[in-house]
Structures are given as structure tokens and as C-alpha cells.
Amino acid sequence: MNKFVLVTGGAGYIGSHTVIALQQQGYTPVIADDFRNANQIVLEGLRSILGNEPLLHRIDICEDQALTRLFDQYQFEGVIHFAAYKAVGESVEKPLDYYQNNLVGLINVLRHLSTHHVKNFVFSSSCTVYGEPKGEKEVSETTPKQLPESPYGYTKWMGEQIIADFHRSTPQHKLMNLRYFNPVGAHPSARIGEFPIGKPNNLLPFVTQTAIGKYPHLTIFGADYPTRDGSCIRDYIHVQDLAEAHVAALNFLINQEDGLLEAVNIGTGRGTSVLEIVAAFERVTGHSLPYIIGPRRQGDVIEIYANATKGEQLLGWKSRLNIEDALKDAWAWEQYLATL
Ligand code: UDP
């Protein structure tokens, strides 16, 4: 019997990698994606890696009727909810779009869990809920949350609050917030990866697009921070590891008798600075990466990385790949895109 799992935003960056990990572990992923932020190239890559046509519904999950039809059509074992806008800077310019899309989508999906008796739910949350860590830079799930800096951050913070209230009102559901650190890399086949529309906001796509010649140089946003080399420090997690964390989370939820709500950090436990990323990229690819040091970017967290022990203890999951693997795979993906 098919074990259907709804993957909202399943044609996106993390969603597409998770679709593959789900199928590899015996689930039948059902993608709901309206392609406003996804690309046909990723869909073709998915087909080629999966070896079959994925179950795909081109719907906007903010449209209640479309979601009702989907939940009527399948008896889902669980839902992994990715579909959301994710650009911090854009969220400052278009806050209403972010609140509308990210919160209405989440509320709709939660409603359908209730009405269609689907117990298991995994939410794409973010380490942005920790803000700038006060004192210790390694954050665990018990580190107090702080108010975010951007509307995007608020949608994750409020998303967790909505889920907490939903849990209180309907405690039979099994709910998990995965707090991602910085997802990077691509599938080792180089057939799917991150596909930023327009100028990339995140570091890694900017690195690979600069190296391929789309931009004359990378600008490092500040090298005068109180860190080991002056640039900001993040915990970069390979998207393959991240995808597997979702399947581990779903397996865990399915095996629980009682309702619950948990938050789990998904990171490597190691911090890497922006300058270290540049050096590692040049070392791994043999390609030089021109860069300049620019001013600080407003609202940037200085240093944060995960305490990743809960993921290991609760889910039996931990990252296997390192930043070199991620840079190599991201570069192969960028080179593949250049051939199209
Ligand atoms: N960054 C940078 N230049 C860029 C893009 C990002 O120096 O063109 C830095 C940014 O200041 C931060 C790190 O790279 O220290 C990661 O940024 P990203 O936007 O990818 O993730 P986030 O800040 O949301 O963790």
C-alpha cells in the first residue's frame, strides 16, 4: 500500500531533495507546488533521479478548495510543509505578501490535518527564531527565542506560535518544527539544486554564480565583526542531510503513540565564516573567487551555529556531509545549469 506524504513546495530547493529522500525510504511523495518560485529544470531533474513521474499537483495551498480536493484524494500519512517565501530582504519590501503567503498557507494546511485526520506534520522552521544569540553562539532548542529582525523571520516565529496553539487545542497531532541552519549544496547528481530567481540573496548561490562569471566579484558583508577572521559565522548544512532529516522526523512522528510537539535544530554543529567559505570554495573547485570586503548588511546575525545533539538523540539523525561536499556539489550544479 502506498504511504502518501504531502510535500508542499516539493518542487523547491529543499522540497525537491526531500521528495527524493522520501521515495528512497519507501514513501510516495505527493508534491503540491504552484511553481511561482520553482523551476521546470528542477522538475526534469526530479524525474531523472526518481526514475518515474512524481505525483504533482500545481496548486496554491493558500486556496482552500484546491487543498480540500487534494486531502480528499489521498489519505496522507503525513505532511511536510515547505511552501513559503524565503527572501529576508524581499520580506522587508513586501511584508504583506510574506504574511499572507506564509501564514495563510500554514493555517490552511493545519486545518486540513484536523478535518482529514492526518496526524503527522513537519514544519520548515529556521534558526532565525533564535535571533542574535546572547552570549553562547551555539544554540540548542532550549535557547530562548528572540523577536526576529524581518517579516520573513516573523513568519517562522509566528508559524511556530500558531503550531504551538494548534497543538494545545488538538493535542492528538504529532508536530515537529525543524529549525534549519543554512541549507547549501545540491544533489550529488547535479540534476537538482538551488535555483534562485533573479539576483541571489544567499551566500552560496552568489559564490557559485560569481565563479561562473555572472558577477564580477562577491561582496563580503563586513569583515570587522568580533569573530575569528572578522566575517560572520553560520552553520552550513548540506541539503542532502537536511532532506534526510525530514524523513527521520517523519519516521519518528509515525512511530509515536501520543500527540506531541517538538522542535529540532538541523545543523552540523560547526560554524564556518564567510572568508572560510571563500577559501574552501577555491580549494575544493580549483577556481578562483574574486571578492571585495563591503559594508555590513543590516540585521545580520554575527555568529550562530547549532547544538545538534537533540536531532541525534531523538531522531537518530546527524549530518554526514561537510562544507567541502556542499561546495563541490553546488559548483557541479552551477556548471550543469551553464550547459542548458
Ligand atoms: N553574505 C555575504 N555576501 C553575500 C551574501 C551573504 O557576505 O553576497 C554573508 C552574510 O552577511 C552572512 C552569510 O554570508 O554572514 C550568510 O548569508 P545568507 O544570506 O546566505 O544567510 P543568513 O544571513 O540568512 O544566515
Residues whose N, C-alpha, C, O or C-beta is under 5 A from the ligand:
A	BS01	UDP	N201 N202 L203 L204 F206 T219 I220 F221 C232 V274 R297 D300
